[in-house]
Amino acid sequence: MVTIRLPEEMEAQLQALTQIENSTKTEIIKNALAGYLDKHLQEKSAYELGKDLFGRFSSGDGDRSVTYKQRIKKLLHEKHTH
C-alpha cells in the first residue's frame, strides 16, 4: 500500500476528474502510474541508443584500447628523438 499527499489544487482536480470519468481516485492514479511506468521502463539506455554507432568509424585495430600506452610512448619517443 502506498499513501501520497497531493497539493490541494491537484486533489480538487482529481476529485473533479473522478466525477467526469465516473471512476475512483485509485483507478485514475493507477492508470496514470501505469502509463508513466510503461513510458519510462521502455526507454532505451544510452548504450542501446548508440550501439549501432559504436565502432562505426573503426580503425580496424581491435586492440587500441589495450595498447594505447605503448602507442603513446612510441609517439612521444618519435617526437623527441628528432
Number of C-alpha atoms within 10 A of each C-alpha: 2 3 5 4 7 10 7 9 9 11 13 12 10 17 14 13 15 16 11 9 9 9 12 14 16 10 11 15 12 12 12 11 12 11 12 11 12 10 10 9 10 8 11 10 10 8 10 10 10 10 11 9 10 9 10 8 7 8 8 8 7 10 8 12 8 9 10 11 11 11 12 11 11 11 11 11 11 10 9 7 6 5
